[in-house]
């Protein structure tokens, strides 16, 4: 095991900032293939665990009961930008459940996509919870509740049957962790967020990549490959990397500098956490790791651009 990956931010040819990144690549047994920094450090996966949280949507039969397509399955795993295609698809899905945005517990959010946010402001309307980047995940949760006849009220509470009997056990089984004595935090969208070792998070991603064809995991990963725009959106790293990486690779970002990926053709899962939480460093690091695994061309440094559109530096993995 080596020191952490270092992501440099340059200006005028000098390194202005430096981000340290813990990262690990594991196989489906959880064996560490390669690691940088502290592979066992506890991390909160944030949105990078969404595909694992979405597994019960299929394993309970809810997805088939409501005839969900790749559109809805991709949205269940998404941190979308709130663009019209995202919001319209979520609204249509909610309508099929006999619900609307008011039933989402994730809260209203101005679209992450700048053009979509400007359009909402220009229209003089308020963004609803359907614009929240996690609205697809929450609509997936509501689908399970409708299918199983469980109460909608309080579905984000860790003691609610949805979380206690379905979502949390899915995380435990897939990542190989025991959360019985753990105490969750609260994620940005209100659901429980559980801490786990970084290598266990990577194992969870390797596990879903190794599931058989037709399994809940494979159906979700296939949907993300088929609908990469819905996973994130215009000019977003997840969408771009799912489209361009080889070997069936699927990636997913999380808040505070977390990024995960599954490389099914290699039997690997990877996870990283930027120590200072910088998203720009997480994107540079995951591209570098995917290239190291042979699933992307060697990445070019990302340009650092000022408000006038002038490139003033770059973001790159050191060395």
Buried (B, 14 or more C-beta within 10 A) or exposed (E): EEEBBBBBBBEEEEEEBEBBBBBBBBBBEBEBBBBBBBBBBEBBBBBBBBBBBBBBBBBBEBBEEBEBEBBBBBBBBBBBBBBEBBBEBBBEBBEBBEBEBEBBBBBBBBBBBEBBBEBBEEEEEEBBBBBBBBBBBBBBBBBBBBBBEBEBEEBBBBEBBBBEBBBBBBBBEBBBBEBEEBEBEEBBBBBBBBBBBBBBBBBBBBBBBBBEEEBBBBBBBBBBBBBBBBBBBBEBBBBBBBEBBEBBBBBBBBBBBBBBBBBBBBBBBBBBBBBEEBBBBBBBBBBBBBBBBEBBEEBEBBEBEEEEEEEEBBBBBEE
